[in-house]
């Protein structure tokens, strides 16, 4: 999520819609007085782009977690690490007191920042064909989290809350970019038209960036994910689940159902 004061815009980062790419590109024109949430910090440091800034609570940027329970759990983990060479998780003793995070919902931002800023700044996000959007999340889990389930079973897997993955995914996306399914942003850019829409945005804001060059440069810097299954290879049940739980995106943004 980014709030840029010089060019007066707010970027809301939706899930699996090139949000990290756009954050990286926009950080190039951000400054220390803006709000930039953490994303690709090592890469931004390498290219001298604006790092994450003003996303912590200025009155108390860190929470002290140094209590007996956490110290004991860390000591227990340390013993496992030394004696059994097991992969362990250490409890943080100092934790960031975060005010804003990557996928910060637009409706919550509306309540948190000055009304004038939310009203006057250009607010935008990116939406995407629901099949490809959730497939991208599946690719992410397979490539980076060692997911073993096939796509259909992954869609149907229930979390601790008893909700299927496909339902929680689209529910989360809707929650980020709307207020009770009401569109409160100025522009919902389609991922499929991303280059043209970004170029138009840069021109309107007199931002000296070239969308094609910036998008190409970022993809060169990032490793590409392995594609496991394509949109036209989905099972009938997978299609039905996405059609049901992604209904808002099909109806609102005109994406075609299979």
ABEGO torsion letter per residue (X at the ends): XBBBAAAGBBBBBBBGAGAAAAAAAAAAABBAABBBBBBGAAAAAAAGBBBBBGABBAABABBBABBAAAAAAAAAAAAAAAAAGBBBBBBBABBBBBABBAABBAAAAAAABBAAAAAABBBBBBBBBAAAAAAAAAAAAAAAAGBABBAAAAAABBBAAGBBAAAAAAAAAAAAABBGGBBABABBBBAAAAAAAAAAAAAAAGBBBBAAAAAAAAAAABBBBBBABBAAABBAAAAAAAAAAAAAAAAAAGBBBX
